[in-house]
Amino acid sequence: MALIITDECINCDVCEPECPNEAIYLGEQIYEIDSHKCTECVGHFDEPQCVQVCPVACIPVNPQFIEDKETLWQKYRRLQLVAAKPDAAT
């Protein structure tokens, strides 16, 4: 399951630096989450850090990217491999 930031986002800037996968970025109007990098913090933390710090609770599960825990672990491992080997294919 990847997360998504809804249009209730107030651009407070607190979520982006909390993401261990660098999946959060400033979009055209609000912050957005790259679903291919979001692991809901699996592998890093027990809870999604962006959800923990969001003052307006605008970060639900993205219904377009429903993934089970094992899939999130696989994504985490792939992202760690890419981070360790910058020239590795994604």
C-alpha positions as CSV (number, residue, x, y, z in Angstrom):
1,M,0.0,0.0,0.0
2,A,1.4,3.3,-1.0
3,L,0.1,6.4,0.6
4,I,-1.4,9.5,-1.1
5,I,-1.6,13.1,-0.1
6,T,-5.0,14.6,-0.6
7,D,-5.9,18.1,-1.6
8,E,-6.4,19.0,2.0
9,C,-2.6,19.4,2.2
10,I,-1.6,22.8,3.6
11,N,2.0,22.6,2.3
12,C,3.4,22.8,5.8
13,D,6.6,21.0,4.7
14,V,6.8,18.6,7.6
15,C,6.2,15.3,5.8
16,E,8.8,15.6,3.1
17,P,11.9,15.4,5.3
18,E,10.4,12.6,7.4
19,C,10.2,10.1,4.4
20,P,13.1,7.6,4.6
21,N,12.6,6.6,1.0
22,E,12.5,10.2,-0.4
23,A,9.1,9.4,-1.9
24,I,7.5,12.7,-1.0
25,Y,8.1,15.7,-3.2
26,L,6.5,19.1,-3.8
27,G,4.1,18.8,-6.8
28,E,2.5,21.7,-8.7
29,Q,0.1,22.6,-5.9
30,I,0.7,20.3,-3.0
31,Y,3.1,17.6,-1.8
32,E,2.8,14.3,-3.6
33,I,4.0,10.7,-2.9
34,D,5.8,8.6,-5.5
35,S,3.9,5.3,-5.1
36,H,6.9,3.3,-6.5
37,K,9.0,4.5,-3.6
38,C,6.5,4.5,-0.7
39,T,6.7,1.5,1.6
40,E,4.6,3.1,4.3
41,C,7.9,3.1,6.2
42,V,8.1,-0.7,6.2
43,G,11.7,-1.5,6.9
44,H,12.4,1.8,8.6
45,F,9.7,2.4,11.2
46,D,6.6,0.8,12.7
47,E,4.3,3.6,11.4
48,P,4.4,5.8,8.4
49,Q,6.3,8.9,9.5
50,C,4.5,11.3,7.2
51,V,1.1,10.3,8.7
52,Q,2.6,10.8,12.2
53,V,3.6,14.4,11.6
54,C,0.8,15.6,9.3
55,P,-1.2,18.3,11.2
56,V,-4.3,17.9,9.0
57,A,-4.5,14.1,8.6
58,C,-4.5,14.2,4.8
59,I,-2.4,11.1,4.0
60,P,-4.5,8.0,3.5
61,V,-3.8,4.8,1.7
62,N,-3.8,5.2,-2.0
63,P,-6.6,3.0,-3.3
64,Q,-4.7,2.6,-6.7
65,F,-1.7,1.0,-4.9
66,I,-3.0,-1.7,-2.5
67,E,0.0,-3.8,-1.5
68,D,0.4,-6.4,1.2
69,K,3.1,-6.3,3.9
70,E,5.3,-8.8,1.9
71,T,5.1,-6.6,-1.2
72,L,6.1,-3.6,0.9
73,W,9.1,-5.5,2.2
74,Q,10.1,-6.5,-1.3
75,K,9.9,-2.8,-2.4
76,Y,11.9,-1.8,0.6
77,R,14.7,-4.3,-0.2
78,R,14.7,-3.2,-3.9
79,L,15.0,0.5,-2.8
80,Q,17.9,-0.4,-0.4
81,L,19.7,-2.3,-3.2
82,V,19.3,0.7,-5.6
83,A,20.5,3.1,-2.9
84,A,23.6,0.9,-2.2
85,K,24.3,0.6,-5.9
86,P,23.3,3.9,-7.6
87,D,23.9,2.5,-11.1
88,A,21.5,-0.5,-10.4
89,A,18.4,-0.6,-12.6
90,T,15.1,0.2,-10.9
